[in-house]
Amino acid sequence: MRTKNLEDVFKKSGIPDSTFVKPPKYGDILVSLRTKGRCLIVEGPSGIGKTTCVRKVLEELRIKGKFSMLSARKSEDRQKIDQLTQQANNGIVIIDDFHILPQESKDAIANYMKILADEERDNDKLILLGINKAGDSLIKLTPDLNNRIDTIKLVKSPEDKVRELISNGETALKIKIAAKEEIIRLSKGSFHIAQLLCNELCIYEDILEEQTTVKHLRVEANVILEKVIEEFKRIYNSLAQSFASGSRLRREGRAPYLHLLFWLSRSDDWTIQIDDIIRQHPKHKISVKQVVDKEFLSRLILHNPDISNVIHYDANARILTIEDPKFMFYLKNMYWEKFAKELGYINVALEYEYDFALSFAGEDRKLAEHIYDHLAYNQVAVFYDKNEQHRILAENVEEFLRPIYEKKARYVVPLLSTSYPQKIWTKFESDSFRERFEEGSIIPVWFSNTTKAMFDESLKYGGIRFNVDEDIKQEAINIAESLLQCLEEDKLTKGTSKVINTKYNSKEQKKTPAQKNKKQASVTKKKKNTPEKTTRKTTPSSRKPTKPPIQQGSLF
């Protein structure tokens, strides 16, 4: 019998033999593939075993070699995909990564699947493999397709299945892995990651092929983990930075791309739905909606091949997904706080719902809109009434607006034109924020054609001058840049805060339970012997105001 090589047992890619384990949905897939005319969508994260499972089922049904395998990532295969929807007698066809196909191809596939189901063809069957919720785009456009096909979702495998995989590999190579349980935990239900970690562990222990007698491998899992993470950092760190920075990095911004990447790393199915994630994190609603609704997110992924190879965004379903299991593993074990600091973000912990709230008369909307556009482009959250119109209509207007100007915005920016004091709503808004002058939260914009007597109160405070005779768009950009500088200085004054709580800590993992208990006891003892410190709460009125990097001056 031929000696088994390591790469044939713990496989980093391809269809495993010695270590194949039937996933929980194996039987569902088998029954679906036996059903005439019934097409199948298999969803799940990359590396979960979709292709392996389907091919093994076809092998069990003795259909091995009697099917066509097409990939939506290959240009020559995409041509074949478009052709098969226009002809009969295609046999069994598997389309991998179908979620990246253009919408017109998906429409044609949906119609083709309806025909196969209605006619119950004996020889034709279409099997689509894609990421989580990939089938939603087909069902959304063709709802009646839902009753004509099977959609089976492969989720992360239970620990006993991963344990079975590793045990099969141990038997094949005649080894015993002491860190088996820790590898199971680190794999988080991914067969692909379990294979990879076991492969690296064997190489570390110089096990390159089947042993003649059983050999015990005693290396700790954290040693292998550090080795793998270091290698993945070389491959993926710059890519992660490119996504987290977005189209341009603003240190003072709300870091929407950074947060999207972090939320992805914490999702069990490697997928987040934008509307769901906004509901879970309402303070990020404005900044995330800006990059999504203005298609900044779509363009970032579409125009960067390195990013699009590992992250997919379905604009119709508003679903963001990680496609590379190794990239996901790297993100799950990243030092997120250090990562954010290295990027240059400062204090992205959010105290306010909005960074700025604009207050202006209707006659000055053009200036307000230009200011908003530049601020939004720089990833800060701005209250601009036009964007909130649908919410304002459904609320008592005064009750909706008052808390925004009183406390929900870090800075209020009133555009003090000759029209400002004449309007009912600007009077209401200014009454709401008037008390915040003392805390340095009001940055007035003074129009050059106003008189000092119109806004006496602002004489004590800083503000920005708008020259009505200059180009309005350039003036708006200058105003917005001053506001951004003010926000940056405010965040620098408060210092850098923790961005992410969960991180991989190799030193902590190396400690034994006894060492950890000893450390805890030491901490407890120190706490008992340390006198209590009294802390003074800082109220808005007593807090030292952060002065904007702008003119001191007249008007208000």
C-alpha positions in Angstrom: 0.0 0.0 0.0 1.3 3.4 -0.9 2.5 5.6 1.9 0.2 8.6 2.4 1.8 12.0 2.2 0.8 14.9 4.5 -0.6 17.0 1.7 -3.0 14.2 0.7 -4.3 13.8 4.2 -4.7 17.3 5.7 -5.4 19.1 2.4 -5.2 22.8 2.1 -7.2 22.7 -1.1 -9.1 20.2 -3.3 -11.4 17.3 -2.4 -10.2 15.4 0.7 -10.3 11.6 0.8 -8.8 10.4 4.1 -10.3 13.2 6.1 -13.7 13.6 4.4 -16.6 14.0 6.9 -20.2 14.2 5.9 -21.6 17.6 7.0 -25.0 17.8 8.8 -26.9 18.6 5.6 -25.4 15.7 3.6 -28.7 13.8 3.5 -30.7 16.8 2.4 -28.4 17.4 -0.5 -28.6 13.7 -1.5 -32.4 13.6 -1.6 -32.5 16.9 -3.5 -30.1 15.6 -6.2 -32.2 12.4 -6.6 -35.4 14.4 -7.2 -36.2 14.8 -10.9 -36.3 18.4 -12.2 -35.6 19.8 -8.8 -32.8 22.3 -8.9 -30.6 23.0 -5.9 -28.9 26.0 -4.3 -26.2 25.2 -1.7 -25.2 28.3 0.3 -22.5 28.7 2.9 -19.2 30.5 3.6 -16.2 29.7 1.4 -14.3 26.7 2.7 -17.3 25.2 4.5 -17.3 22.3 2.1 -20.0 23.0 -0.4 -18.2 21.7 -3.5 -16.7 18.7 -1.6 -20.1 17.7 -0.3 -21.9 17.9 -3.6 -19.2 16.0 -5.4 -19.2 13.3 -2.8 -23.0 13.0 -3.0 -22.8 12.7 -6.8 -20.1 10.0 -6.3 -22.4 8.1 -3.9 -25.2 8.3 -6.5 -22.8 6.9 -9.1 -22.9 10.1 -11.2 -19.2 10.7 -10.8 -17.8 12.2 -14.1 -21.3 12.6 -15.5 -21.7 16.3 -14.7 -20.2 19.7 -15.8 -18.5 21.9 -13.4 -18.5 25.7 -14.3 -17.1 28.6 -12.3 -18.6 32.1 -12.5 -15.0 33.4 -12.0 -13.8 32.1 -15.3 -14.6 34.1 -18.4 -14.8 31.0 -20.7 -17.2 29.4 -18.2 -19.4 32.5 -18.0 -20.0 32.1 -21.8 -21.0 28.5 -21.3 -23.4 29.6 -18.5 -25.2 32.0 -20.7 -25.5 29.4 -23.4 -26.9 26.6 -21.3 -30.0 28.7 -20.3 -30.9 28.8 -24.0 -30.7 25.1 -24.8 -31.9 21.7 -23.5 -30.2 18.4 -22.7 -27.4 20.1 -20.6 -27.3 17.2 -18.1 -26.2 18.0 -14.6 -24.4 21.3 -14.3 -22.8 22.8 -11.2 -22.1 26.5 -11.2 -19.7 27.6 -8.5 -19.7 31.2 -7.1 -22.9 32.0 -9.0 -23.4 35.0 -6.8 -20.8 37.0 -8.7 -22.6 36.6 -12.0 -24.2 39.8 -13.5 -27.8 40.3 -12.9 -28.9 39.5 -16.4 -27.3 36.1 -16.1 -29.0 35.5 -12.8 -32.3 36.4 -14.4 -31.8 33.8 -17.2 -30.7 31.2 -14.6 -33.9 31.8 -12.6 -36.1 31.3 -15.7 -34.2 28.2 -16.7 -34.7 26.7 -13.2 -38.4 27.3 -13.4 -38.6 25.5 -16.8 -36.7 22.5 -15.4 -39.0 22.3 -12.4 -42.2 22.7 -14.4 -41.2 20.1 -17.0 -39.6 17.6 -14.5 -36.8 16.8 -16.9 -35.1 13.5 -16.2 -31.6 14.4 -17.3 -31.2 18.1 -16.7 -30.4 19.6 -13.3 -28.8 22.8 -12.2 -26.8 23.0 -8.9 -25.7 26.5 -7.8 -23.0 27.0 -5.2 -22.7 30.4 -3.5 -22.0 32.3 -0.3 -24.6 32.8 2.4 -27.9 34.3 1.3 -26.7 34.1 -2.4 -30.0 32.6 -3.4 -31.9 35.7 -2.0 -31.1 37.6 -5.2 -32.8 35.0 -7.3 -35.8 34.6 -5.0 -36.2 38.3 -4.6 -36.7 38.8 -8.4 -38.6 35.6 -9.0 -40.6 34.8 -5.8 -42.4 31.8 -7.3 -39.1 30.1 -7.8 -38.9 29.5 -4.1 -41.4 26.5 -4.3 -39.6 25.0 -7.3 -36.1 24.6 -6.0 -34.3 23.5 -2.8 -32.1 25.9 -0.9 -29.8 24.2 1.5 -27.5 26.2 3.8 -24.3 24.7 5.1 -23.4 26.3 8.4 -20.3 25.8 10.4 -19.9 22.2 11.4 -20.4 21.1 15.0 -17.3 20.3 17.0 -17.8 16.5 16.8 -17.6 16.7 13.0 -14.3 18.6 13.2 -13.0 16.2 15.7 -13.9 13.3 13.4 -12.0 15.0 10.6 -8.8 15.4 12.7 -9.2 11.8 14.0 -9.4 10.5 10.5 -6.2 12.4 9.7 -4.5 11.0 12.8 -5.3 7.5 11.8 -4.1 8.0 8.2 -0.8 9.4 9.3 -0.4 7.3 12.5 -0.1 10.3 14.8 -1.7 11.7 17.9 -2.2 15.5 18.2 -2.1 16.7 21.8 -3.6 20.1 20.8 -6.6 18.5 19.0 -9.3 20.1 21.2 -7.7 23.6 20.9 -7.5 23.2 17.1 -11.2 22.3 17.1 -12.0 25.5 19.1 -9.8 27.7 16.8 -11.4 26.2 13.7 -14.9 27.5 14.7 -16.6 24.9 12.6 -14.5 25.3 9.4 -13.2 22.1 7.9 -10.9 24.2 5.8 -9.2 25.9 8.7 -9.0 22.6 10.6 -7.2 21.0 7.7 -4.8 24.0 7.4 -3.9 24.1 11.1 -3.3 20.4 11.2 -1.2 20.6 8.1 1.0 23.4 9.6 1.3 21.5 12.9 2.5 18.4 11.2 5.1 20.4 9.2 6.3 22.0 12.4 6.7 18.5 14.0 8.4 17.3 10.8 5.6 14.8 10.0 5.6 14.9 6.2 4.1 11.5 5.5 2.5 8.4 7.2 4.6 7.1 10.1 5.5 3.5 10.7 4.5 3.7 14.3 2.2 6.1 16.2 4.0 9.3 17.0 2.7 11.8 19.6 2.8 15.5 18.6 3.0 17.7 21.6 3.4 21.2 20.2 0.9 23.7 21.7 -1.8 25.1 19.4 -0.9 28.8 20.1 2.6 28.2 18.6 1.0 27.1 15.3 -1.6 29.8 15.6 1.1 32.5 15.9 2.9 31.0 12.9 -0.2 31.0 10.7 -1.3 34.5 11.8 2.1 35.9 11.0 2.0 34.4 7.5 -1.6 35.6 7.0 -0.6 39.1 8.1 1.9 39.2 5.3 -0.8 38.3 2.8 -3.9 40.0 4.1 -2.9 43.0 6.3 -2.5 45.5 3.5 -5.7 44.3 2.0 -7.6 44.7 5.3 -6.1 48.2 5.6 -7.3 49.1 2.1 -10.8 48.2 2.9 -10.9 49.7 6.4 -9.6 53.0 5.0 -12.2 53.3 2.3 -11.8 55.6 -0.6 -9.8 57.9 1.7 -8.9 57.8 5.4 -10.1 60.6 7.6 -8.6 60.2 11.1 -11.4 62.2 12.6 -14.1 60.3 10.7 -16.5 57.6 12.0 -14.6 54.8 10.3 -17.6 53.1 8.6 -15.4 50.7 6.6 -13.4 49.7 9.7 -16.6 48.9 11.6 -18.1 47.0 8.6 -15.0 44.9 8.5 -15.1 44.3 12.3 -18.8 43.4 12.3 -18.0 40.9 9.4 -15.3 39.3 11.5 -17.7 38.7 14.3 -20.5 37.3 12.2 -21.1 33.5 12.5 -21.9 33.1 8.8 -19.4 35.6 7.5 -22.2 37.8 6.3 -23.9 41.0 7.4 -27.1 42.6 6.0 -26.6 46.4 6.0 -30.1 47.3 7.3 -29.8 44.7 10.1 -26.4 45.9 11.2 -27.6 49.5 11.2 -30.5 48.5 13.5 -28.0 46.8 15.8 -25.6 49.8 15.9 -27.8 52.9 15.5 -24.9 55.3 16.3 -23.3 54.2 13.1 -26.4 54.6 11.0 -25.6 57.9 9.3 -22.0 57.1 8.4 -22.7 53.6 7.2 -25.8 54.7 5.2 -23.7 57.4 3.5 -21.1 55.0 2.1 -23.7 52.5 1.1 -26.4 54.8 -0.4 -23.9 56.9 -2.3 -22.4 53.6 -3.7 -18.9 54.3 -2.2 -18.9 50.8 -0.8 -19.8 49.2 -4.1 -17.2 51.2 -6.0 -14.5 50.4 -3.4 -15.0 46.7 -3.9 -15.6 46.8 -7.6 -12.6 48.9 -8.5 -10.1 47.0 -6.3 -9.5 43.4 -7.5 -7.6 42.4 -4.4 -10.6 43.3 -2.2 -13.2 41.8 -4.6 -11.4 38.5 -4.4 -12.1 38.2 -0.7 -15.2 40.4 -0.1 -18.4 40.4 -2.0 -21.2 43.0 -1.9 -24.7 42.4 -3.3 -26.1 45.9 -3.8 -29.6 44.6 -4.4 -29.9 42.6 -1.2 -27.5 44.9 0.6 -25.5 42.0 1.8 -21.7 42.1 2.5 -19.8 38.8 2.7 -16.3 37.5 3.2 -15.4 34.8 0.7 -12.0 33.7 1.7 -11.8 31.5 4.8 -8.2 32.3 5.5 -8.9 36.0 5.4 -11.8 35.5 7.8 -9.5 33.5 10.1 -7.0 36.4 10.1 -9.7 38.9 10.9 -11.0 36.8 13.8 -7.6 36.7 15.3 -6.5 40.2 14.7 -5.5 42.8 17.3 -8.2 45.2 16.3 -7.3 48.1 18.6 -3.7 48.0 17.3 -5.0 47.7 13.7 -7.1 50.9 14.1 -4.2 52.8 15.6 -1.8 51.8 12.8 -4.4 53.0 10.3 -4.4 56.4 12.1 -8.0 56.5 13.4 -8.4 58.5 16.5 -11.1 57.9 19.1 -13.7 56.1 17.0 -15.8 55.4 20.1 -19.0 57.3 19.4 -20.4 59.6 22.1 -22.8 61.5 19.8 -25.2 60.4 17.1 -24.1 63.2 14.8 -20.7 64.9 14.5 -22.4 68.1 13.1 -25.9 69.4 12.8 -26.6 72.1 10.3 -29.0 74.9 11.1 -30.0 77.3 8.3 -32.7 79.2 6.5 -34.2 77.8 3.3 -32.6 80.5 1.2 -29.2 79.2 2.2 -29.8 75.5 1.3 -27.3 75.6 -1.5 -24.5 76.4 0.8 -25.7 73.9 3.4 -25.9 71.1 0.8 -22.3 71.8 -0.4 -21.1 71.7 3.2 -23.0 68.5 3.8 -21.6 66.8 0.7 -18.0 67.5 1.6 -18.5 66.4 5.2 -20.3 63.2 4.2 -17.6 62.4 1.7 -15.1 62.5 4.6 -17.1 59.9 6.6 -18.5 62.0 9.4 -22.2 62.0 10.5 -24.1 65.1 9.6 -27.7 66.0 10.4 -29.0 67.7 7.3 -32.8 67.9 7.2 -33.2 66.9 3.5 -31.8 63.4 4.3 -34.1 63.0 7.3 -37.3 64.1 5.6 -38.9 60.7 5.7 -38.3 60.5 9.5 -39.4 64.1 10.2 -42.7 63.6 8.4 -43.6 60.7 10.7 -42.8 62.6 13.9 -43.7 65.6 15.9 -41.2 68.0 14.3 -40.3 69.9 17.5 -39.8 66.7 19.5 -37.7 65.2 16.6 -35.5 68.3 16.2 -35.0 69.5 19.7 -32.8 66.7 21.1 -30.6 66.8 17.9 -29.6 70.4 18.6 -29.6 70.1 22.4 -27.4 67.0 22.8 -27.3 64.5 19.9 -24.8 66.5 17.8 -21.2 67.1 18.9 -21.2 70.5 17.1 -24.1 72.6 15.8 -23.2 74.8 12.8 -25.7 77.6 12.3 -25.4 79.4 8.9 -26.0 83.0 10.1 -27.3 84.9 7.0 -29.6 87.8 6.9 -32.5 85.3 6.5 -31.6 83.3 9.6 -33.2 85.4 12.3 -36.4 85.8 10.3 -37.4 82.2 10.1 -39.6 80.3 12.6 -37.7 77.1 12.5 -34.2 78.6 12.8 -35.5 80.5 15.9 -36.7 77.2 17.4 -33.4 75.5 16.6 -31.3 78.4 18.0 -33.3 78.3 21.2 -32.5 74.5 21.4 -28.8 74.9 21.1 -28.2 78.4 22.7 -27.1 76.9 26.0 -24.4 74.9 24.3 -22.2 78.0 23.5 -20.5 77.7 26.9 -19.4 74.1 26.2 -17.8 75.0 22.9 -20.3 73.0 20.8 -21.5 75.8 18.5 -19.5 76.9 15.5 -21.3 79.8 13.8 -20.8 80.5 10.1 -21.0 84.3 9.6 -22.1 85.7 6.2 -20.1 88.6 5.0 -23.2 90.7 4.2 -24.7 90.6 7.7 -24.3 93.3 10.4 -22.7 92.8 13.9 -25.9 93.8 15.6 -27.8 90.8 14.2 -26.0 88.1 16.3 -24.6 89.8 19.4 -24.1 86.6 21.4 -21.5 85.2 19.1 -19.0 88.0 19.9 -17.5 85.8 22.6 -17.0 82.7 20.5 -15.1 81.4 17.5 -16.7 81.1 14.1 -16.1 80.8 10.4 -16.6 83.7 7.9 -18.4 83.0 4.6 -17.7 85.5 1.8 -20.9 85.7 -0.2 -19.0 87.2 -3.2 -16.7 84.2 -3.7 -17.4 80.8 -5.4 -20.0 79.2 -3.1 -18.7 75.6 -3.7 -15.1 76.5 -2.8 -16.2 78.5 0.2 -18.3 75.5 1.4 -15.3 73.2 1.0 -13.2 75.6 3.1 -15.9 75.7 5.8 -16.2 71.9 5.8 -12.4 71.5 6.1 -12.3 73.9 9.1 -15.1 71.9 10.7 -13.2 68.6 10.1 -10.0 70.1 11.6 -12.1 71.2 14.6 -13.5 67.6 15.0 -10.0 66.1 14.7 -8.5 68.4 17.4 -11.5 67.5 19.6 -10.8 63.8 19.3 -7.1 64.2 19.8 -7.8 66.2 23.0 -9.9 63.3 24.3 -7.2 60.8 23.3 -7.4 57.5 21.5 -9.9 55.1 22.9 -10.3 51.4 22.5 -12.0 50.4 19.2 -12.5 46.7 19.6 -12.6 44.5 22.7 -12.1 41.0 21.3 -8.5 40.2 20.2 -6.1 37.3 20.1 -3.7 37.4 23.0 -1.0 34.8 22.6 0.6 35.5 26.0 -2.6 35.0 27.8 -3.2 31.7 26.0 0.2 30.4 27.0 -0.5 30.7 30.7 -1.7 27.7 32.6 -4.9 27.9 34.6 -2.8 28.1 37.8 -0.8 31.0 36.4 -4.1 32.8 35.5 -5.5 32.2 38.9 -2.3 33.5 40.5 -2.5 36.7 38.4 -6.2 37.2 39.3 -5.3 36.8 43.0 -2.6 39.4 42.6 -4.9 41.8 41.0 -7.5 41.3 43.7 -4.9 41.9 46.4 -3.7 45.1 44.7 -7.3 46.4 44.5 -7.8 45.8 48.3 -4.6 47.7 49.2 -5.2 50.6 46.8 -7.0 53.6 48.3 -10.2 54.5 46.5 -9.9 57.5 44.1 -12.6 60.0 44.1 -13.7 61.1 40.6 -15.4 64.3 39.6 -18.0 64.2 36.9 -17.5 66.8 34.2 -20.7 68.5 33.2 -21.1 70.3 29.9 -21.0 73.7 31.6 -17.8 73.0 33.4 -16.0 71.2 30.6 -13.3 73.3 28.9 -14.5 74.0 25.4 -12.5 72.9 22.4 -11.9 76.0 20.3 -12.3 75.5 16.6 -9.3 76.3 14.4 -11.0 79.4 13.0 -11.5 83.1 13.5 -12.4 84.6 16.8 -14.8 87.3 16.2 -17.8 89.3 15.7 -21.5 88.7 15.0 -24.2 87.0 17.0 
